[in-house]
């Protein structure tokens, strides 16, 4: 019995908070329905189809995928293509988490943990790569900034709020060791974002010319540092200090019953590849139609990228984090929100800079004053909210209101960037800043 518990614990260590969060919205399949199918290959295929497609409570969104493809094929309104593609990404993001977890059962906890940590935010990464390919750098920066903001304020804020209301008669406490590590990573990432911004404004203040190439080189160096920090964090989490993250794995008493693979290794790998291709397909639709949707809805591209895209991409983590908070498991809720924010900030953002470098696209870490300032205050407010190791619903109210006022800011901040104008930006020799 002891060896079984140990093996279950080892399997759980390979999982990330994204997997734990998405496991709450899965549905158990009934194997007796397929027992009467005589053909073994057909039975395995139908079993995989049942587990992968129907094994989630989000399966109602799957029809949006073929509808988005049909809308593109028959040249429907681009707003319809954008909306259907967004809806189609909701179940795909959760299924990617499920499939990486299935592969992790066969590869072991360390390799599985690395795989989960890499694929945890694959949706945001693919959208960013397609946007970089179309040289829509402002969409990349807006969407990544919005994802970090959504996890820090919206996901965590609603979790603390709902958990506080559901547990009014209980003292809600959590181990802030994990949150401290994540906040340190976020502060390091914030420094790497602040330096290019401060260099640009410092050059303006002293009436000197700050070459765009210098900011670009600084950003690329900062991105390499951020990736090194993220690799160190993975080594810290999966090897040297795994005990700090053990508490987040205790989901419920029946968790051990689910700790086994339900589909084969190669089946999971093929499904993972296929769903990644579909995510890439829908991401191309989203990037191509985001301006048309913005114009049709009368809202800025910034608001769509900062608010709407991250809410769709973080839907699974959002739902799971709230459910864990309702169960008074704040350690897991904090790990879901802060872990995802740190992964986007320290892995996806610098990786996009490096990928853009390879593609010959000049993407830097200068996220402009408004975005960087909003992110800095968000990290500070979150850090203050978590410093004492206990929680109540008022902390959630404050975080949600911070997110609301930032959303309102981007709603009224309607700066539409024309791509031709972006490509024609030059350095103004008198001010040292970019000018048309």
For each residue, the residues with C-beta under 8 A, 3 or more apart:
1: 4 5
2: 5 6
3: 6 7
4: 1 7 8 256
5: 1 2 8 9 256
6: 2 3 9 10
7: 3 4 10 11
8: 4 5 11 12 255 256 259
9: 5 6 12 13 246 249
10: 6 7 13 14 108 109
11: 7 8 14 15 104 105 109 259
12: 8 9 15 109 249 255 259
13: 9 10 109 113 238 242 245 246 249
14: 10 11 104 107 108 109 110 111 112 113 116
15: 11 12 19 20 101 104 112 113 116 249
16: 19 20 113 116 117 120 339
17: 20 21 248 317 332 335 336 339 340
18: 21 22 97 116 120 316 317 336 339 340
19: 15 16 22 23 97 98 100 101 116
20: 15 16 17 23 24 248 249 251 320 324 332 336
21: 17 18 24 97 316 317 319 320 321 324 332 336
22: 18 19 25 26 56 94 97 98 316 317 320
23: 19 20 26 101 251 258 320
24: 20 21 319 320 323 324
25: 22 56 57 58 94 316 319 320
26: 22 23 55 56 57 98
27: 54 55 56 57
28: 55
29: 33 47 50 51 54 55 262
30: 33
31: 34 35 47
32: 35
33: 29 30 50
34: 31 37 43 46 47 50
35: 31 32
36:
37: 34 42 43 46
38: 43
39: 42 43
40: 43 44
41: 44 45
42: 37 39 45 46
43: 34 37 38 39 40 46 47
44: 40 41 47 48 264 267
45: 41 42 48 49
46: 34 37 42 43 49 50
47: 29 31 34 43 44 50 51 263
48: 44 45 51 52 263 267 271
49: 45 46 52 53 54
50: 29 33 34 46 47 53 54 55
51: 29 47 48 54 55 262 263
52: 48 49 55 95 98 99 263 271
53: 49 50 59 62
54: 27 29 49 50 51 59
55: 26 27 28 29 50 51 52 59 98 262
56: 22 25 26 27 59 91 94 95 98
57: 25 26 27
58: 25 61 90 91 94 315 316
59: 53 54 55 56 62 91
60: 63
61: 58 64 87 88 90 91
62: 53 59 65 88 91
63: 60 66 67
64: 61 67 68 84 85 87 88
65: 62 68 69 84 88 92 278 282
66: 63 69 70
67: 63 64 70 71 84 88
68: 64 65 71 72 81 84 85 87 88 282 285
69: 65 66 72 73 281
70: 66 67 73 74 76
71: 67 68 74 76 77 80 81 84
72: 68 69 75 76 81 285
73: 69 70
74: 70 71
75: 72
76: 70 71 72 80 81
77: 71 80 81 296
78: 81 82 288 289 292 293 296
79: 82 83 289 292 293 296 297
80: 71 76 77 83 84
81: 68 71 72 76 77 78 84 85 285 289
82: 78 79 85 86 285 286 289 290 292 293
83: 79 80 86 87 293
84: 64 65 67 68 71 80 81 87 88
85: 64 68 81 82 88 89 282 283 285 286 289
86: 82 83 89 90 286 308 309 312
87: 61 64 68 83 84 90 312
88: 61 62 64 65 67 68 84 85 91 92 278 282
89: 85 86 92 93 123 279 282 283 286 312 313
90: 58 61 86 87 93 94 312 315 316
91: 56 58 59 61 62 88 94 95
92: 65 88 89 95 96 123 275 278 279 282
93: 89 90 96 97 122 123 279 313 315 316
94: 22 25 56 58 90 91 97 98 315 316
95: 52 56 91 92 98 99 271 275
96: 92 93 99 100 119 122 123 272 275 276 279
97: 18 19 21 22 93 94 100 101 116 119 120 316
98: 19 22 26 52 55 56 94 95 101 102
99: 52 95 96 102 103 268 271 272 275
100: 19 96 97 103 104 112 115 116 119 272
101: 15 19 23 97 98 104 105 112 116
102: 98 99 105 106 261 262 263 265 268
103: 99 100 106 107 112 115 265 268 269 272
104: 11 14 15 100 101 107 108 109 111 112 113 115 116
105: 11 101 102 112 260 261
106: 102 103 261 265
107: 14 103 104 111 112 115
108: 10 14 104 111 112
109: 10 11 12 13 14 104 112 113 238
110: 14 113 114 238 239
111: 14 104 107 108 114 115
112: 14 15 100 101 103 104 105 107 108 109 115 116
113: 13 14 15 16 104 109 110 116 117 234 237 238
114: 110 111 117 118 234 238
115: 100 103 104 107 111 112 118 119
116: 14 15 16 18 19 97 100 101 104 112 113 119 120
117: 16 113 114 120 234 343 347
118: 114 115 122 347
119: 96 97 100 115 116 122 272
120: 16 18 97 116 117 340 343
121: 124 125 147 313 340 343 344 347 348
122: 93 96 118 119 125 126 276 279
123: 89 92 93 96 126 127 279 283 313
124: 121 127 128 143 144 147 310 313 344 348
125: 121 122 128 129 348 351 352
126: 122 123 129 130 276 279 280 283
127: 123 124 130 131 143 283 286 287 309 313
128: 124 125 131 132 140 143 144 348 352
129: 125 126 132 133 283 352 355
130: 126 127 133 134 280 283 284 286 287
131: 127 128 134 136 137 139 140 143 287
132: 128 129 135 136 137 140 352 355 356 359 361 363
133: 129 130 359
134: 130 131 287 288
135: 132 361 419 422 423
136: 131 132 139 140 287 290 419
137: 131 132 140 141 356 361 362 363 422
138: 141 142 301 302 305 417 422
139: 131 136 142 143 287 290 301 305
140: 128 131 132 136 137 143 144 352 363
141: 137 138 144 145 363 367 368 371
142: 138 139 145 146 301 302 305 306 371
143: 124 127 128 131 139 140 146 147 305 306 309 310
144: 124 128 140 141 147 148 344 348 349 352
145: 141 142 148 149 306 367 371 374 375
146: 142 143 149 150 305 306 307 309 310
147: 121 124 143 144 150 151 309 310 313 314 340 341 344 348
148: 144 145 151 152 186 341 344 345 375 378
149: 145 146 152 153 154 306 310 374 375 378 403 406
150: 146 147 153 154 155 307 310 311 314 318 403
151: 147 148 154 155 156 310 314 317 337 338 340 341 344
152: 148 149 155 156 186 337 338 341 378 379 382 399
153: 149 150 156 157 378 381 382 399 400 402 403 406
154: 149 150 151 157 158 311 314 318 399 400 403
155: 150 151 152 158 159 314 317 318 321 336 337 340
156: 151 152 153 159 160 321 333 334 337 338 382 396 399
157: 153 154 160 161 395 396 397 398 399 400 402 403
158: 154 155 161 162 318 321 322 396 400
159: 155 156 162 163 321 322 324 325 330 333 336 337 396
160: 156 157 163 164 325 330 333 385 391 392 393 395 396 399
161: 157 158 164 165 393 395 396 397 399 400
162: 158 159 165 166 322 325 326 393 396
163: 159 160 166 167 172 322 325 326 328 330 333 391 393 396
164: 160 161 167 168 172 391 392 393 394 395 396
165: 161 162 168 393
166: 162 163 325 326 328
167: 163 164 170 172 326 328
168: 164 165 393
169:
170: 167 328
171: 390
172: 163 164 167 328 330 390 391 392
173: 330 389 390 391
174: 179 330 331 334 386 389 390 391
175: 178 244 247 331 389
176: 179 180 386 387 388 389
177: 180 181 244
178: 175 181 182 244 245 248 331 334 335 338
179: 174 176 182 183 334 338 386
180: 176 177 183 184
181: 177 178 184 185 233 236 244
182: 178 179 185 186 338 339 341 342
183: 179 180 186 187 338 379 382 383 386
184: 180 181 187 188
185: 181 182 188 189 229 230 233 342 345 346
186: 148 152 182 183 189 190 338 341 342 345 346 379
187: 183 184 190 191 379
188: 184 185 191 192 225 226 229 346
189: 185 186 192 193 226 342 345 346 349
190: 186 187 193 194 372 375 376 379
191: 187 188 194 195
192: 188 189 195 219 222 223 225 226 350 365
193: 189 190 196 197 222 365 366 367 372 375
194: 190 191 197 198 372 376
195: 191 192 198 199 218 222 365
196: 193 199 200 215 218 219 222 364 365 366
197: 193 194 200 201 366 367 368 369 372
198: 194 195 201 202
199: 195 196 202 203 210 214 215 218
200: 196 197 203 204 210 215 366 432 433
201: 197 198 204 205 369
202: 198 199 205 206 210
203: 199 200 206 208 209 210 432 433
204: 200 201 207 210 431 432 433
205: 201 202
206: 202 203
207: 204 432
208: 203 432
209: 203 427 429 432
210: 199 200 202 203 204 214 215 432 433
211: 214 215 427
212: 215 216 362 427 434
213: 216 217
214: 199 210 211 217 218
215: 196 199 200 210 211 212 218 219 364 366
216: 212 213 219 220 362 364
217: 213 214 220 221
218: 195 196 199 214 215 221 222 364 365
219: 192 196 215 216 222 223 353 363 364 365 366
220: 216 217 223 224 353 354 357 364
221: 217 218 224 225
222: 192 193 195 196 218 219 225 226 350 365
223: 192 219 220 226 227 349 350 351 353 354 365
224: 220 221 227 228 350 354
225: 188 192 221 222 228 229
226: 188 189 192 222 223 229 230 345 346 347 349 350
227: 223 224 230 231 346 347 350 351 354
228: 224 225 231 232
229: 185 188 225 226 232 233 346
230: 185 226 227 233 234 342 343 346 347 350
231: 227 228 234 235
232: 228 229 235 236
233: 181 185 229 230 236 237 342 346
234: 113 114 117 230 231 237 238
235: 231 232 238 239 240
236: 181 232 233 239 240 241
237: 113 233 234 241 242 244 245
238: 13 109 110 113 114 234 235 242
239: 110 235 236 242
240: 235 236
241: 236 237 244 245
242: 13 237 238 239 245 246
243: 246
244: 175 177 178 181 237 241
245: 13 178 237 241 242 248 249 335
246: 9 13 242 243 249 250
247: 175 250 331
248: 17 20 178 245 331 332 335
249: 9 12 13 15 20 245 246
250: 246 247 255 329
251: 20 23 255 329 332
252: 255 327
253:
254: 257 258
255: 8 12 250 251 252 258 259
256: 4 5 8 259
257: 254
258: 23 254 255
259: 8 11 12 255 256
260: 105
261: 102 105 106 264 265 268
262: 29 51 55 102
263: 47 48 51 52 102 267 268 271
264: 44 261 267 268
265: 102 103 106 261 268 269
266: 269 270
267: 44 48 263 264 270 271
268: 99 102 103 261 263 264 265 271 272
269: 103 265 266 272 273
270: 266 267 273 274
271: 48 52 95 99 263 267 268 274 275
272: 96 99 100 103 119 268 269 275 276
273: 269 270 276 277
274: 270 271 277 278
275: 92 95 96 99 271 272 278 279
276: 96 122 126 272 273 279 280
277: 273 274 280 281
278: 65 88 92 274 275 281 282
279: 89 92 93 96 122 123 126 275 276 282 283
280: 126 130 276 277 283 284
281: 69 277 278 284 285
282: 65 68 85 88 89 92 278 279 285 286
283: 85 89 123 126 127 129 130 279 280 286 287
284: 130 280 281 287 288
285: 68 72 81 82 85 281 282 288 289
286: 82 85 86 89 127 130 282 283 289 290 309
287: 127 130 131 134 136 139 283 284 290
288: 78 134 284 285
289: 78 79 81 82 85 285 286 292 293
290: 82 136 139 286 287 293 294 301 304 305
291: 294 295 301
292: 78 79 82 289 295 296
293: 78 79 82 83 289 290 296 297 304
294: 290 291 297 299 300 301 303 304 416
295: 291 292 298
296: 77 78 79 292 293
297: 79 293 294 304
298: 295
299: 294 303 304 411 414
300: 294 303 304 410 411 413 414 415 416
301: 138 139 142 290 291 294 304 305 416 417
302: 138 142 305 306 410 413 414 415
303: 294 299 300 306 307 308 407 410 411 413 414
304: 290 293 294 297 299 300 301 307 308 309
305: 138 139 142 143 146 290 301 302 308 309
306: 142 143 145 146 149 302 303 309 310 407 410
307: 146 150 303 304 310 311 407 410 411
308: 86 303 304 305 311 312
309: 86 127 143 146 147 286 304 305 306 312 313
310: 124 143 146 147 149 150 151 306 307 313 314
311: 150 154 307 308 314 315 318
312: 86 87 89 90 308 309 315
313: 89 93 121 123 124 127 147 309 310
314: 147 150 151 154 155 310 311 317 318 340
315: 58 90 93 94 311 312 318 319
316: 18 21 22 25 58 90 93 94 97 319 320
317: 17 18 21 22 151 155 314 320 321 336 337 340
318: 150 154 155 158 311 314 315 321 322
319: 21 24 25 315 316 322 323
320: 20 21 22 23 24 25 316 317 323 324 336
321: 21 155 156 158 159 317 318 324 325 332 333 336 337
322: 158 159 162 163 318 319 325 326 333
323: 24 319 320 326 327
324: 20 21 24 159 320 321 327 329 330 332 333 336
325: 159 160 162 163 166 321 322 328 329 330 333
326: 162 163 166 167 322 323
327: 252 323 324
328: 163 166 167 170 172 325
329: 250 251 324 325 332 333
330: 159 160 163 172 173 174 324 325 333 334 391
331: 174 175 178 247 248 334 335
332: 17 20 21 248 251 321 324 329 335 336
333: 156 159 160 163 321 322 324 325 329 330 336 337
334: 156 174 178 179 330 331 337 338 386
335: 17 178 245 248 331 332 338 339
336: 17 18 20 21 155 159 317 320 321 324 332 333 339 340
337: 151 152 155 156 159 317 321 333 334 340 341
338: 151 152 156 178 179 182 183 186 334 335 341 342 382
339: 16 17 18 182 335 336 342 343
340: 17 18 120 121 147 151 155 314 317 336 337 343 344
341: 147 148 151 152 182 186 337 338 344 345
342: 182 185 186 189 230 233 338 339 345 346
343: 117 120 121 230 339 340 346 347 348
344: 121 124 144 147 148 151 340 341 347 348 349
345: 148 185 186 189 226 341 342 348 349
346: 185 186 188 189 226 227 229 230 233 342 343 349 350
347: 117 118 121 226 227 230 343 344 350 351
348: 121 124 125 128 144 147 343 344 345 351 352
349: 144 189 223 226 344 345 346 352 353 365
350: 192 222 223 224 226 227 230 346 347 353 354
351: 125 223 227 347 348 354 355
352: 125 128 129 132 140 144 348 349 355 356 363
353: 219 220 223 349 350 356 357 363 364 365
354: 220 223 224 227 350 351 357 358
355: 129 132 351 352 358 359
356: 132 137 352 353 359 361 362 363
357: 220 353 354 360 361 363
358: 354 355
359: 132 133 355 356
360: 357
361: 132 135 137 356 357
362: 137 212 216 356
363: 132 137 140 141 219 352 353 356 357
364: 196 215 216 218 219 220 353
365: 192 193 195 196 218 219 222 223 349 353
366: 193 196 197 200 215 219
367: 141 145 193 197 371 372 375
368: 141 197 371 372
369: 197 201 372 373
370: 373 374 409 413
371: 141 142 145 367 368 374 375
372: 190 193 194 197 367 368 369 375 376
373: 369 370 376 377
374: 145 149 370 371 377 378 406 409
375: 145 148 149 190 193 367 371 372 378 379
376: 190 194 372 373 379 380
377: 373 374 380 381 402
378: 148 149 152 153 374 375 381 382 402 406
379: 152 183 186 187 190 375 376 382 383
380: 376 377 383 384
381: 153 377 378 384 385 398 399 402
382: 152 153 156 183 338 378 379 385 386 399
383: 183 379 380 386 387
384: 380 381 387
385: 160 381 382 391 395 398 399
386: 174 176 179 183 334 382 383 389
387: 176 383 384
388: 176
389: 173 174 175 176 386
390: 171 172 173 174
391: 160 163 164 172 173 174 330 385 395 396
392: 160 164 172 395
393: 160 161 162 163 164 165 168 396 397
394: 164 397 398
395: 157 160 161 164 385 391 392 398 399
396: 156 157 158 159 160 161 162 163 164 391 393 399 400
397: 157 161 393 394 400 401
398: 157 381 385 394 395 401 402
399: 152 153 154 156 157 160 161 381 382 385 395 396 402 403
400: 153 154 157 158 161 396 397 403 404
401: 397 398 404 405
402: 153 157 377 378 381 398 399 405 406
403: 149 150 153 154 157 399 400 406 407
404: 400 401 407 408
405: 401 402 408 409
406: 149 153 374 378 402 403 409 410
407: 303 306 307 403 404 410 411
408: 404 405 411 412
409: 370 374 405 406 412 413
410: 300 302 303 306 307 406 407 413
411: 299 300 303 307 407 408
412: 408 409
413: 300 302 303 370 409 410
414: 299 300 302 303
415: 300 302
416: 294 300 301
417: 138 301 421 422
418: 421 422
419: 135 136 422 423
420: 423 424
421: 417 418 424 425 436
422: 135 137 138 417 418 419 425
423: 135 419 420
424: 420 421 436
425: 421 422 434 435 436
426: 434 435 436
427: 209 211 212 432 433 434 435
428: 431 432 433 434 435
429: 209 432
430:
431: 204 428 435
432: 200 203 204 207 208 209 210 427 428 429
433: 200 203 204 210 427 428
434: 212 425 426 427 428
435: 425 426 427 428 431
436: 421 424 425 426
